[in-house]
Amino acid sequence: MLELVDSTKSFKKVKAVKKLNMFIEKGEIVGLLGPNGAGKSTAISMLSSLMEPTSGDVRYCNKSILKNPAPLRKILGMVPQEIALYEDLTAIENLQFFGRLYRMKGKELQRKIDVILELIGLTDHRKDIVKKFSGGMKRRLNIGVALLHDPEVIIMDEPTVGIDPQSRNYILETVKRLNEERQMTVLYTSHYMEEVEFLCDRIYIMDKGNLIASGTKQEIKQILSAENTISIKADRWNDAFIASIESSPTIHRIKVEEKEITIVVPKEVNMFSELAKMAEQAGLELRSIDINSPTLEDVFLHLTGRALRD
Ligand SMILES: Nc1ncnc2c1ncn2[C@@H]1O[C@H](COP(=O)(O)OP(=O)(O)OP(=O)(O)O)[C@@H](O)[C@H]1O
């Protein structure tokens, strides 16, 4: 339905996106995952006709949009990373203003606004000035604006950055409902792997302008099918324990956090007794040892040697 074909975007010396191939089919929720600076915003700016690729093509229904973006723009809703609202107007006034830009008016616009306010959970705050809204409420209204003209496809650029967990959940649930109840096609960019894991059918993972993995969640996790992630919890660590884990030849990777150590080992390795012995020798009491299937975060770490949020 919508695709990038060998699309590259250069800014003077920086190649923000390198020969990227990416497609979205009708009715899908596709995730675009990558750390800051990976090239996600640049990729979706090209997909939404806001930016022309330096080379390559952008196609909607198999036709290039580079010369004629109008058919795409009609069916596309864009939720930008930056909040684009009038702070001195109320929620309703903002929606009215943007609705008029889409040439909507009168009862039709009012009906639409009522439905959207309900959907984004701001009906009770419709007459409040946006300046007084929390970050999460502003983000929800930002999404409401993008939904005014009933888009078939919505592209969201990190819509949950910097907001409270409750608003974040609300946004994730709303995106799921838009997809399930209205068959809306969604491209969702994020650097939170758990959001993409929760929402998306298919995922693209970018790093430094390159596509480093793509496929369904299961396919991507297959990359690590030969490994298990073990999470070890304790109230504190000591150097002896960490040193003995690090020196174990069976461990592929280790990440140490305040109360949790995560290690990655080959699937066939049973580490339980070895870890318990290491803890005993180091004089450390463990709270738990859990074996988990790999997450998208583990895949990213495996492919790049870095954590997504580094
Ligand atoms: N207009 C621009 N001029 C120059 N360099 C740019 C421009 N836009 C992006 N870049 C550079 O291109 C690279 C990719 O940026 P982009 O914003 O697409 O990444 P991102 O994955 O969306 O990251 P973030 O989550 O921080 O927005 C970065 O190195 C960035 O500095």
Ligand as a Chemical Component Dictionary entry (heavy atoms), coordinates in Angstrom:
data_LIG
# 
_chem_comp.id                   LIG 
_chem_comp.type                 NON-POLYMER 
_chem_comp.pdbx_formal_charge   0 
_chem_comp.three_letter_code    LIG 
# 
loop_
_chem_comp_atom.comp_id 
_chem_comp_atom.atom_id 
_chem_comp_atom.alt_atom_id 
_chem_comp_atom.type_symbol 
_chem_comp_atom.charge 
_chem_comp_atom.model_Cartn_x 
_chem_comp_atom.model_Cartn_y 
_chem_comp_atom.model_Cartn_z 
_chem_comp_atom.pdbx_ordinal 
LIG N1  N1  N 0 17.294 18.527 8.883  1  
LIG C1  C1  C 0 18.427 17.888 9.210  2  
LIG N2  N2  N 0 19.633 18.414 8.938  3  
LIG C2  C2  C 0 20.782 17.759 9.260  4  
LIG N3  N3  N 0 20.819 16.543 9.863  5  
LIG C3  C3  C 0 19.642 15.964 10.151 6  
LIG C4  C4  C 0 18.381 16.596 9.847  7  
LIG N4  N4  N 0 17.378 15.765 10.257 8  
LIG C5  C5  C 0 17.991 14.694 10.804 9  
LIG N5  N5  N 0 19.331 14.794 10.735 10 
LIG C6  C6  C 0 20.315 13.803 11.207 11 
LIG O1  O1  O 0 19.972 12.561 10.652 12 
LIG C7  C7  C 0 20.118 11.485 11.581 13 
LIG C8  C8  C 0 18.824 10.762 11.781 14 
LIG O2  O2  O 0 17.882 11.621 12.438 15 
LIG P1  P1  P 0 16.355 11.253 12.705 16 
LIG O3  O3  O 0 15.714 12.432 13.367 17 
LIG O4  O4  O 0 15.731 10.761 11.464 18 
LIG O5  O5  O 0 16.507 10.062 13.745 19 
LIG P2  P2  P 0 15.411 9.433  14.719 20 
LIG O6  O6  O 0 15.614 7.963  14.682 21 
LIG O7  O7  O 0 14.063 9.927  14.380 22 
LIG O8  O8  O 0 15.871 9.953  16.134 23 
LIG P3  P3  P 0 15.022 10.738 17.269 24 
LIG O9  O9  O 0 14.369 9.673  18.032 25 
LIG O10 O10 O 0 16.108 11.420 18.045 26 
LIG O11 O11 O 0 14.113 11.666 16.543 27 
LIG C9  C9  C 0 20.655 12.142 12.848 28 
LIG O12 O12 O 0 22.067 12.027 12.834 29 
LIG C10 C10 C 0 20.238 13.595 12.715 30 
LIG O13 O13 O 0 21.146 14.443 13.385 31 
# 
loop_
_chem_comp_bond.comp_id 
_chem_comp_bond.atom_id_1 
_chem_comp_bond.atom_id_2 
_chem_comp_bond.value_order 
_chem_comp_bond.pdbx_ordinal 
LIG N1  C1  SING 1  
LIG C1  N2  SING 2  
LIG C1  C4  DOUB 3  
LIG N2  C2  DOUB 4  
LIG C2  N3  SING 5  
LIG N3  C3  DOUB 6  
LIG C3  C4  SING 7  
LIG C3  N5  SING 8  
LIG C4  N4  SING 9  
LIG N4  C5  DOUB 10 
LIG C5  N5  SING 11 
LIG N5  C6  SING 12 
LIG C6  O1  SING 13 
LIG C6  C10 SING 14 
LIG O1  C7  SING 15 
LIG C7  C8  SING 16 
LIG C7  C9  SING 17 
LIG C8  O2  SING 18 
LIG O2  P1  SING 19 
LIG P1  O3  DOUB 20 
LIG P1  O4  SING 21 
LIG P1  O5  SING 22 
LIG O5  P2  SING 23 
LIG P2  O6  DOUB 24 
LIG P2  O7  SING 25 
LIG P2  O8  SING 26 
LIG O8  P3  SING 27 
LIG P3  O9  DOUB 28 
LIG P3  O10 SING 29 
LIG P3  O11 SING 30 
LIG C9  O12 SING 31 
LIG C9  C10 SING 32 
LIG C10 O13 SING 33 
# 
